[in-house]
């Protein structure tokens, strides 16, 4: 492969470039090049080249600050030496990782600056202001000029009338940009640049600023941001806050600050995509000095199965007997947590400090603690925020471990600020968080490691009401390549009612998954998920082999790699846990697939374990699977058949 010529970073300090109006930075490997230029129209443009092609054609970027001149030019640059750093990453897909990049700072004529970094697996830039007083940002300009015939994976807003008010859950429209809908798409978005080279757009370190959306047009993808809210109101149900009026600008913020990173993650093979670490690497470091109290874990969950216990001598529901049964199940099966989801307080009143009469919360907390289980409470974002210190102090002292916070459904500046307030207050009270109805993660789990998981995915809950046309197996072999770049995902797996393509239907009270039992189990390996649900009712986990796997599969991971896969077709993920065991999971779409699993990724030695794979009749009876013992080394290759909507899981140890 031809490499770009690397410019040596030997000159340190600011250099006037009045004559040369461009600044160029190369990745340490020399494979990627980013160039900033000021054009004759007074605009700053960005171009990215790599792997013998232009990855991002010349594109206009800018920060429109009220009172600042629109026209600007490059005033000076500062080139830096190559930086290599090891990032400690607790509760992430690996315990630590190393990144290297070449940095550059470009000063502009209006007093702002651009920080530009070239990594071996991507390019990132952000704006910097140094103003004494607060500033109003009218808009941020990003006109990414990808060619109209470029294929893209775009997740559109599900609310065309108010596109910035939605839960960040949708399938991908895989389409040439010229045929894309003119509906804002939320990040990440992936662009195919040919020869298997893909560019994925992400953001990191989103603080006190709105999130970026992208709108396709004949010129590529243009950034669009929600405006700053000027008035809000509440829905009667859940007392969820929503925006009713907006300012004509996107941000009102302090004048001296850095802005979010804009990331172009570059992959030359689809297997590189799910393990790209740039979002985490570019986020602000941890603001929690001691993380020893944070405990990832698996969760017995009530809502998806509709409190659906069977064969019990009481009426299941939001009551003491039901939650004690969930606690007993969790205790018996190595599950650290039980969630009390929506309904433990009266949502119509929004009174988070008063549990319903049917629950004695302290008694439940004590009952769980005696069985080495902790409870997590559900809450609406703004309802919690309005009682933040009181709620966190009270429930932490009672023994609650954390909160599942839901229905933010926004990413304007004030919504982001609310998230940071909640994260900081939770950390101060030793409480973990699971964020639902939430925008795509932007590295906040690095800044606040007590945030263990995020939704922002078309997850298993959608199986309760989706039409028969929904294609979850296709989505499940697509989103890990794109969405996992941004951070962990709370897909809420664990369905024990598994259905083939022709047998599946939406049933709210007794929901089922699409695909085979082995496919469903593989989600626990394929997804980055340090706080993961067992979504089905405890009384539905009657298969002892399945339950043993779910009890053992780890949530703490030392390393992750994608062994094989093609976006939209199949994926095979391998993870090593802190005990040195290996867990391998594979999934296919509705297309049956034969693969040969190459174990060359294993360190030297002999490994023994088992495989749970689709049974001979799994294409008709989706819960059909086989368990087989296996012995392998790094020299072993193993043929595996995955049925329609199928998969497999493997456990190995030496």
N, C-alpha and C positions, 0 to 999 in steps of 0.2 A: 504494500500500500504506500502510495506516494505521500510524504508528509510535507506540511508547510514548513518553510524556513523559519527557524526560531530566532527572534531578536533577543540579544543578550540584555538582561536587566541590570546593567552595570552603573547607570547614572541615577543617583538618588538626589531628589530635590526638585524644586519647581523650575521649569524651563519655559521661557516664552516661545510661542510658536505662531507669532503674528504672520509669518510667511506661509507656514505649513499648517493649514486648517484641518488637520486630522490627527487622531490619536489611535494607535493600534496596540493591541495586547494579544499575546499568544498563550495558549495553554502550555503547561510544563512539558507535555509530550510533543507539542508542535502540531497536533492534529486539528486544533481549533484556533480560529482567529476572529477577533471582534474589532471593528473599527468605528470610531465616532468621528463624524465630520460635520462642519457647519457649512450650509449651502448658501447660495446667493439670495435665497428668500428669508434669511435670518432664522433658519430652523436647524436644529441638531438632528442628525440622522445616525442610525445604527445599522451596520451590516455585519453578518456573521457568515464566515466561510469555514468549511471543513470537509475532510474526506472527499476531496476532489470535486466539490460542488459548493454552490452558494446555498447555505441553509436558510438564511433570512436575507432576502434582498433589501436594498436600502430602504429604511423605514424611519419615519419621523417620530421622535419622542420629545417630551417636554413637560415642564411643570408650569402651569399658568397661575401665578400668584397675583392676587389683587394688588395693584399699584406698581407692579414690575413691568418693564418693557417686554413686549411680545417678541421683538427681534433680539437675537442674541448670537454670540459667536464664542468660539473656544479662545480663552485668554491664556491659559497655561496648563501644563500637565505635570504630574508627578508620577514617575515610574518607580515601582518597588521591586525588590528582590523576591524570588520565589518563596512562598510561605508554605510550610508543611506543619500540620497540627493534628494531634490525636484528640478526638472528641469522645469523652465519656458519655454514654447514652443509656442510662438505666431505663428499664422497662420498654426498650425499643427492640427492633428486629435483630440487634446485635449489641453486645455489652459495650463495645467501643469500636471506633473506626478511624482511619487516617485519611485526610484530604490534603491535596496540594493545589495551590493556585498562584497565578501571577496577578498582582493588583496594579491598578492605576487610578489616580484621582485627576479629574479634569475640571478645572475652574472655568466658569462661564462669565461672560461680560456683565450679567445681571446680578452677580454676587452669589448665585447658587453654584453647586458643584455636583458632579456625577462620580460616584464610585463604581468602577468597572472591574470585574474579576473574571479571569479565564481559568476554569477547571478543566481537567481532562475529560469530564463527562458533562460539561455544560458551561454556559456563559450567564453571568448575572450582573445586573446594574441596579443602582438606587440613587435617588436624589438626596442632596443634603442642603439644608438652609442654615444660615447663621445670622438670624435677625434678633435684635434686642427685644422687640415686642412680638406679640402673637401675630399670626398671619392667617389670611383667608385664602384657601386654595380654590380657585374657580373651577379648575379642571386639571386632570393629568392627561397628557396626550400620548397615545401609543397607537400608531397606525402601522401594524405589522403587515408588510406587503408580500405575504405569501402568494404565489401564483394562483390564479383562479381555478386551475385544474388540479391543484394539490388535494389529495384526499385527506379528510380530517375526521377525528372522533370528537363530536361536540355533544355536551349535555345541556339542553335548553332549559330555561326557566319553565316551570309548569304553570305559571300564571302570566299569560301573555298581556293581560290588561295592566297588571302591576308586577312586572317581572322581578322586582327586587324583594318581593314579599312571598317567599315560598321556602320549602324545607330542604332544598339542595338534594333532591332525590329524583333521578330520571335515568332512562336508558341513554345510550349513545346513538346519535345519528351519524352513521358512517357514510360520508358523502363528499364529492368534490366541493370545494368552497363556493364555486359558482352556483351550485344547486342548494346550498344551505339556506335554512330559514333565517329571516331577519328578526330573530328573537334572541335576546341576550342569552349567551351560554355561560355557565359558571365554570370556574377552573377545577381541575386541570383540563386542558385541551391538547390533543396530540395531532401533529401534522406529519404526513408521510412525505419525505423529500426524495424518495426513490432509492433503489438499490438497498432496501431494508433500513435506510437511515431515517430516523424519526426525531422530531423536535417536539417536546412537550412543554407547554407554557404553565408555569406555576408562580406562586408568590410566597414570600416568607417574611417573618417579623412584622406582621400586620398589627400595629399598635396605634390607637388613637387616630384611625384613618379608615376609610371605607374599602371594601374588597373590590377587586377587579372582575368585570364581566367582559365578554368579547362578543361583538356583533359582526357577522360575516357580510361582506359586500363584494362588488366586482374588483375591489382593490386589495382584498385580503381580510384581515381581522382588525377591527377597531376597538379599543378599550372604551368601556362605559362604566360609570360609577354611580351608585345611589347618592342622591343629594343629602345634605345635612338636614335632619328632621327639625321642624319648628313647632310641631304640635303632635300629640299622640292621644289615643283613646283606648278603650278596653272592649274586647269581645265579652259578652255576658258569660258564655261558657268558658270556663277555665280562667277568666279574667286576664287573658293574654293581651299584652300591649301591642298596638299596631300604629303605624304612622298615618296621620291624616293630612298634614301639611309639611311642605319642604321649603328650605332656603334655595336660592338660585346658585348655590355653590356646593362643593362636595366635602369640604373640611374646614374647620376652624380650630387652629392648633398652635402650639408654642412655636416661636420663630426659629429657635435653635434646636435642630433635631435631624435625625436621619429618617427617611421614608422607607416603605416596604421594598424589599428586593423583588425585582422582576427576573424570573429564571427561565432560561431556555435549556432544558435538560436534553442532552443529545445521546441517542443510542444507535448502535450499528447492528444490534441483535436484540430481538424482543425480550430475551432472557435478562438483559441488563436493566430493563425498565422498572420492575417492581422493587428493585434493591438500590435505586438511585437515592442518595442521601442528601442531596443539596438543600432541600427544604429544612431538614433538621440542622444541617451544618451551618446554615446562614441565619438561623434564629438566634435571638439573644440567649446567652447562657443562663443556667438555672439561677433563680432567685430564692431557692430553698437551700439553705446551707446544709441541713441534715435531712437526708431522704430515707433514713433507716426505718421510719415509721410507715412508709408507703408500701403497701402489700398488694401486688397484682393477684388476680385469682379468678376462678370460674364462679358462675352465679346461677342459682336457681331462680327462674323468672316466672312471674305469674300472668302477665298481661297477654302474651301471644296465645297461650293455651286457654285464655278466658277463665282462669281459676278452675280448670277442667279436671279436677280429681274424680276418679271413679272407684267404686267399691269401698267407700269410706262411710262410717256410721254417723255422718253429720252432713249438713247442707253446705257444700263448698261456696266460697265467696270471700268477700273482704271481711274476714272475721278471725278470731283467735285460733279456732281449730284448724282452719285452712293454713294459716301461716306457720303454726307449729308443725304441721305435716311437711311443709316445704323445708323448714329448718331441720327436721329429722332426716329428710332426704339428703339435704346438703351435707349434714354431719356424717352420714353413712358413706358418702361417695366423694370425699376429698374436695368438696366445693366450699370455698371460703366465705361466700356471701349469699344472702337472699335479698332480693329487691322487693320493697313495697311500692308498687307502681301506682298509677293514677287511681285515686279513690280513697286513699288513707286519710286525706283531709277533704273538706268540701270545696271542690274546685270552683263552684259558682260564687262562693263567698271570697275565695282567694285568701282564706285564713290559714296560713301554713303553721301557725302556732297551736292549732286546736285539732288533734286527731278526731276522727268520727267516734261516736259513742261505742261502736262495736269493738273497738280496739283499745286495749291497755298497752300502750307502746312500751312503757318501762318493763312490764312483765315479759313482753316479747323479746326485748333486748337482753334481759337477764336469762331467759330460757335459751336464747341463741348462744350467749356467751358460755353457758355451762356446757355447750356442745361444740365449742371452738368454731362457731359461726358468727359472722357479723352482719348487721342489717344496713341496707342502703335505702334512702328515701328518695322518691320521685318529687319533682317540683317544676313549676313553670318558671322560666328565667326571671321575668320581671317581678313575679310574686315573691320569689326568694330574694331578689335584689332589694325590694322595698322593706324587708325585715332582716337584712343581711346579717348584721352583727348579733342581733337577738337570736335569730334562728340558728346560726352556726354555733354560738356559744352554748345555747340551751341544749341542742341535740348532740353536740360533741361531748358535753359533760354527762349526758344520759348514757352515752356509749355507742351512738350511731357512728358508722365508719365513713360515710360519705353520702353524696347526692348524685342521682341521675337527674340532670337539669334539661328541660325540654322546651320546645316551641319558642326558640328565639326567632327563627324564620326571617332573619334580616342580616345584613352585613354593612349597614351604614356606620358612620363613625361612632354614634352613641351606643349602638348595639355592641360594637367591638369593645368600647370602654366598659360597658356593663360586664362583658365576659372577663376582662382583666380584673375588675373589682371583685367579682365572685371568686376567681382563681386565687387572688391574693388573700382574701379573707378566709377561704377554705384552707389554704396552706397555714395560715396563722392559727387555725383551730385543728390542725392535723386531720383534715378531711379530704378524701379523694373525690374526684369528679369524673362523671361520664356524661359527655355533652351530646344531646340529641336535638333534632330540629335545628341543626347548626350548620354554619358555612364550612366549606372544605378546610381542613386544618392547615395552618400556616406556620408550623413549628412551635406552637404554644406548649406542646408537651415537653419540649426542651426547656423552655423558660419556666414552666410550672410542671415539674414531673408528677405532681399529684393529679394531673389530668391524665387518666389512664387510657381513655378511649373517646372516639368521636363517631357520630353516625355519618351524615352526609353521604349516604349510599342508598340505593334502591334495595332495601334489605328484605329479610324474610317476612316482616310484618305485612308487606304488600301481597303476600300469598293469601291473606284473609279476604281480599276483596277484588283482586285484579281480574280482568277479562281473560277468556280462554286463549286469546291471542298472545298473551304475555310469554316471553321466552327467557325464563330465568337461567337455564343452563348456558345459553349464549352470553348473557350478561356476566355470569360467574366466571367465564373464561375470557372476559374482556376487561372488567373493571380492575382486577388485580394488577394488570400491566400499567394502568393509568392512575387510578385513585390511590393505590398504595404508595406511590411516590410522595404523596402529600403527608401521609401519616397513617396511624392505625385506624381500623375500621370496625365499628360495632354492627356487624351484619345480623347478629342474633340468630345463630344456627341452632341445630339440635332437633330438627323435626323427626319424629318416629313414624309418622304417617308419610310414606314416600310413594310417589306416583309416577308412572310412565307418562309419556306425552299424551296418549289417548285417554288415560284414566284420570288425569288431574282435573280438579275443578276447585273454585274458591268456596270454602266453607268457613264462615267466620268463627263459629263456636268450636269446631274441630278441624283446624287448618292442617293442610298437608303441604309438603314441599314437592317441587318438580325434580325429577331425577332419582337415581338409585340411593339406597342406604349408604353404599360406599362413597358415592359422590358427596352426600351430605356430611359424612364423617371427615372427608378431606378438607372441608372448609376450616376445620380446627388447626390444620397444618398450613394451608395456603395463605390464610389471612394473618396479617399482623394484628394481634388482638390480646393485649395484656389483661383485659377485663372483658371476659366473654361469657355469653349466656348459654345455658341449656334451656332452650326456649319452650320445650314441650312440658306437659304436665308430669310431675314426678311419677304418677301411677302409670304413665305410658312407657317408662323406661324398664320394660320387663325382659328385654333381651340382655342377658348377663354379659355376653361378649362385647356388645356395643357399649354397655354401661361401664365395663372395666376399661375400655379404651378411653372413654370420655373422662373417667376418673383420673387416668394417668397422664393424658396428653398435656404437655407443659404450656404455661403462659409466659414463663421466663425463658429467654432465649439467649444463647451466647453468639450464634452465628446463623446466617440465612443465605441460601443461594438458590437460584432458579436453575434446576438441572436441565430442563427442556421446556419448550413451549412456543406457541405462535399466537399472537393476540387474536381473539375471536375464534380460536380452534381448540386449544388445550393448554394446560399448564401443569408442570411438575415442580414442586418446591421441596427442598430439603432443609431441615433445621437441626442444629445441635443444641441440646439443653445443657445446663450447668453440670449435670452428672455425666456428661459425655455420651449420652444416648442420642441416636439419630432418629428423626421422625420425618417421613417422606409422604407427601400427599399429591395425588394427581386427579384432575378432573377433565372431562371432555364436554363438548356441547351435545346437542341431540344427535350429532353424527357419531356413530360407533367408531372406535379407533383402536388400532394396534400399534403399540410402541415397544421399543427395546430400551429398558432402563439400564444405563451405564453407571456402575458404582465407582467409577474412577475418582470421584470427588472424596471418597472415604480415605482417611489416613490408613497407613499400613496396619495390618492385623486381621484377625478373623472375627466376624460379627455374626451373632445369632439373633433371631427374632421371628417375626411373623408378618404376613401380609393379609389384609382383609380386602378382597377383590370382588367384583361383580360375579354373581352366580350365573349358571347357564341359562336361567330363566329370568334374569334381571330386566331384560327388555320388556317383559310382560308384567312380572311381579317385582316391583322396584325394590322391595326390602330383601330380595334374595341375594345372599352373598356367601362367599367361602372364606374360611380362615385356614391358612397353610403356614406351617413352620418353614423358615428358610435359613440357610447358612451362606454368607457371602463374604467376599474380600473386595479390595479395590480392583481386582481383575475380572470380577463377575459382570456378566450382562444377563438381564432377565426379561424375557418377552412377557408383555402384559396386554390383555385385551380389556378395553373399557367399552361397556355396553352403551346404547343410546342414553345420553344423560348420565353416564356412568363415571366411575372413578375407582380409587384405591387408596389405602393407607398402609404404611410399613413402619414397624418399630424395630430398631436394631440396637444392640449393645455388645461390647466385647469384654 
